[in-house]
Amino acid sequence: MSQAICHMIAQELNVRSEQVIAAVKLIDDGNTVPFIARYRKEVTGGLDDTQLRNLDSRLSYLRELDERRQTILKSIEDQGKLTPELNKEILDADSKTRLEDLYLPYKPKRRTKGQIAIEAGLEPLADTLWNHPQTDPETEAQNYLNSEHNIDDTKAALDGARAIIMERIAEDANLLETIRQYLTRNGELVSRVITGKEQEGEKFKDYFEHHEPIAKVPSHRALAMLRGRNEGFLSLSLNADPGQEESVRQSYCETLIAEHYHIHLSEAPADNWRKQVISWAWRIKVSMHMETELMSAMKERAEIEAIDVFATNLKDLLMAAPAGPKATLGLDPGLRTGCKVAVVDATGKVLATDTIYPHPPQKQYDKAMQSVARLIKQFNVDLIAIGNGTASRETDAFTADLLKQAGLNIQKVTVSEAGASVYSASELAANEFPDMDVSLRGAVSIARRLQDPLAELVKIDPKSIGVGQYQHDVSQSLLSKRLDAVVEDCVNAVGVDLNTASPALLTRVAGLSTTLAQNIVNYRDENGRFNSRSELKKVARLGPKAFEQCAGFLRIMDGKNPLDASAVHPEAYPVVKNIAEHNNQAVKTLIGNSEFLRNLNAVDYTNENFGVPTITDIIKELDKPGRDPRPEFKTATFADGITEVSDLEPGMILEGVVSNVANFGAFVDIGVHQDGLVHISALTDRFVSDPREVVKAGDIVKVKVMEIDVQRKRIGLSMRLNDEPGQDNRSQGRTSPAPSKKSQPRQRRNEDTSGGAMSGAFAAAFAKAKR
C-alpha cells in the first residue's frame, strides 16, 4: 500500500514516483525536511522544501487513511459481511469521507428504529412496498401485526417499514456522494441573526440576512460567520434549493434519491408511502448529515487558507532584512509608565538599561534627552529602534529632536513590537535576564529584532507575532505545526552562528531538540567558543544523526576550517579538497574566487555520493560563503507631523510599512497608531486574486489616503496613487473585512469584528471586518 500512496502523492505533486519513494524513505529514517532539501538533492531528484512539506503532510493523511481502511475492513470482515465488491470499494476509497460513507451501514451503533423494526419482522413489508408499488400498504401491513413487538396496528407497521428504508437511504455511500456533489455545486450557506440578538450582535450585522454559494465562501467570511454562530448571534443553515420558492416543499435532492433507486412516483397504491419515505429520509436523515458535513468542509477549507495566510506573512516577517551587527539602542515607548531604554552591542549583549519620562504626565523632556544622549555617546550607538506601540510617534519625534540638537547622524527605525510583551514575561526571557525588570526586557527585544529579526522573533510563540488572519478560530494544533515548519525553514535557510546563537534559535536548527540546543550553549559556556564543527560531537547527547542533520546549518566564523563558515556540509569537505588539489590550490584560496569558480565544471567532480546538483551548490557556496538570502536593509520614513488619525487628510501620499497581508488586502502602518487598509482592488491597476502577488509583510510602500473615519479610527488607503478620494475605486468589485483597532492586544490586531459606517470606496471592505 505504501507504493500506492507514493504514486498518489507523486501525481498530486506532479513529480516522479521514484522521487517520492526516496523522500519518504529519508523522512522515515529520521531526516528533517531542511536537511533533505539542502543536502539530499540527488536522492530526491531536487525536491525543494515546499514540495517536501506538502509531501510530508499528504503522507501523514494517506497513512492515517490507510490505517483507518484496515480497521474498517477488519470490522466488516469480523461481522461476516465483507464481500469482494465491498472490499474493492473500500480499497479504492481515496478520502476519509468516502471511506466513512462505505462504513456507515456496518458501523456499530446503538439500536435504531430501523433495527428495531427489522427485529420485529418488518423488513419484508418494507421491501415489498418499496419494490412493488402496486401493493396496497394498509392491506399488506395487516400481515405484519405483532403484539409481542408492539406492532398493534397498520400505522405502527408502516412506520417501522419506513424507518428501515430511511436508514438504507441514509447509509447508501453512492447516493450520498451524488447528493454531496450536487450540494457542493449548488448549495447555499444561509446566515440569519438570532431573534433578539440584533443589538448585541451588531458587529455581525453584515450577516444578519446573508446567503452565498457554500463552495465559494471566502475564508474570512466563513470564519466570521462561524464565529458569529459560536458566539450565539447567528444561525447558519444549508439551502439545498436556492432560487426555489419557499412554498415549494420538495427538494431536488428528493428527486436525486428517487432517481438513484429508479423510483417513478405516480398514482400506484404504495407511491404516497414511498414519497413520504423519500421526503422524510432527506429532511430528517440526509439533509442534516450533509449540512454538518459541508459546514465542516467549509470550515476546514477556511482554516487551511487562514493558516496559509499566517504562514506566508510569518515567513515574510522572519526573512525581513536585518540591520546587521551594530550597537543599537532600543526604545519601548510609553506615556504614564515612561519609555524603557536598552542598549545592546553588535552581538546583542545588553550594555545598559534605563527608563525615561519625556511625555505627559511627567514631561521630563530635557532630563530624558540628556539620559539618551549620554547612552548613545558612551556606547557608540549606531542605530535606534523605536517600538510602534502607544506613544511611538511621540517618542519618534522626541528622538528626532534629540539627534538634531546633539548633531548626531544616527538612523532611527520604527520596529514592530508585536509579541515583545509576550516574550518579556516568558520563561525564556526570565532565564536570559533573571535580574532584569520585565518591562525593560521589551526594549532589549525591540533593539535586537532590528539587528536580526529572525534571531529575536524565534523566541516568541509565532501565534503571538500578530500577522495572522482569524488565528484564534482555526485548529491550534494545525496552526502550530505549520508555523513551526515555517520558522524551521527560515532559520535553516539563513543559517545560525554557532558561537552567538541563543538556545531558542538553536532549537529551530534541523536535528536539534530543546535539550540539545541547551547542551550546546552549556558546552559553549564551559569551554569557550567552538573552533570547528567537529567539536559539536563532544556536546552531550549530540550523536551522529543529530550532527549529520544540523552541522551544515551551523556557522563558525573565523574557525580553524574556513568551510565551517559556509553552508557546505562537513560530509562534502572531501569534495572541496578534491577540487582544490585537482587545481593545485589551497582550499582557502578557492573561497570567494569568483573568476576561478565560474570556470569549474560540476560534472568533473561528481562521484558515487555527490552528483551535479550538490557539486553545483558547493561551487555557489564557495563563491559567496554563508550568503544571507534575506534582502537589503531598508526603512520607511513616516511623514513629520502625522502622528494621529486626526492628522490625516484625504489625498495625502505617505510612506508606510506593510504590517499584515490578508486575502482581502494589505494593512499598512503609516505611523498613526492604526494600520490603514489597502483593499485588494486598490493594490494595483491590474487584476489580482491574491494580494501577495503585489505585496508582502515588511514591504515599504507609498499609499494615498482615500477615506478616514476618525471616530472609529479606520483608514482607507490606495497604492494606486492616481485614485481620487471619494470615488468608487473598487474596480475588481470585491468586498472584504477591514482592520482592527490597535487598542486590542497586539497579538490580536487586524482581527476586529466591528462593522463600519464609512461611505464610498472602502465602506464595504470596512463593514465586513471580522475577527
MOVEN-V17730 format. One record per run of one state. SS is the DSSP state (A for helix, B for strand, O for the rest). FROM is the first residue (numbers start at 1). TO is the last residue. If there is no record, write none. Layout:
ss=SS from=FROM to=TO
ss=SS from=FROM to=TO
This chain:
ss=O from=1 to=1
ss=A from=2 to=13
ss=O from=14 to=16
ss=A from=17 to=28
ss=O from=29 to=32
ss=A from=33 to=39
ss=O from=40 to=40
ss=A from=41 to=44
ss=O from=45 to=48
ss=A from=49 to=78
ss=O from=79 to=83
ss=A from=84 to=92
ss=O from=93 to=95
ss=A from=96 to=106
ss=O from=107 to=112
ss=A from=113 to=119
ss=O from=120 to=122
ss=A from=123 to=131
ss=O from=132 to=136
ss=A from=137 to=144
ss=O from=145 to=145
ss=B from=146 to=146
ss=A from=147 to=149
ss=O from=150 to=150
ss=B from=151 to=151
ss=O from=152 to=153
ss=A from=154 to=170
ss=O from=171 to=172
ss=A from=173 to=186
ss=O from=187 to=187
ss=B from=188 to=193
ss=O from=194 to=201
ss=A from=202 to=207
ss=O from=208 to=208
ss=B from=209 to=213
ss=A from=214 to=216
ss=O from=217 to=218
ss=A from=219 to=230
ss=O from=231 to=233
ss=B from=234 to=239
ss=O from=240 to=251
ss=A from=252 to=260
ss=O from=261 to=270
ss=A from=271 to=318
ss=O from=319 to=327
ss=B from=328 to=332
ss=O from=333 to=338
ss=B from=339 to=344
ss=O from=345 to=349
ss=B from=350 to=356
ss=O from=357 to=364
ss=A from=365 to=378
ss=O from=379 to=382
ss=B from=383 to=387
ss=O from=388 to=391
ss=A from=392 to=406
ss=O from=407 to=410
ss=B from=411 to=415
ss=O from=416 to=419
ss=A from=420 to=424
ss=O from=425 to=426
ss=A from=427 to=432
ss=O from=433 to=437
ss=A from=438 to=451
ss=O from=452 to=452
ss=A from=453 to=457
ss=O from=458 to=461
ss=A from=462 to=464
ss=O from=465 to=470
ss=A from=471 to=473
ss=O from=474 to=475
ss=A from=476 to=494
ss=O from=495 to=495
ss=B from=496 to=497
ss=O from=498 to=502
ss=A from=503 to=507
ss=O from=508 to=513
ss=A from=514 to=527
ss=O from=528 to=532
ss=A from=533 to=538
ss=O from=539 to=543
ss=A from=544 to=553
ss=B from=554 to=555
ss=O from=556 to=561
ss=A from=562 to=565
ss=O from=566 to=569
ss=A from=570 to=582
ss=O from=583 to=586
ss=A from=587 to=590
ss=O from=591 to=593
ss=A from=594 to=598
ss=O from=599 to=601
ss=A from=602 to=605
ss=O from=606 to=611
ss=A from=612 to=623
ss=O from=624 to=644
ss=A from=645 to=647
ss=O from=648 to=652
ss=B from=653 to=662
ss=O from=663 to=664
ss=B from=665 to=669
ss=O from=670 to=675
ss=B from=676 to=679
ss=A from=680 to=682
ss=O from=683 to=690
ss=A from=691 to=693
ss=O from=694 to=699
ss=B from=700 to=709
ss=O from=710 to=713
ss=B from=714 to=718
ss=O from=719 to=745
ss=A from=746 to=748
ss=O from=749 to=762
ss=A from=763 to=767
ss=O from=768 to=771
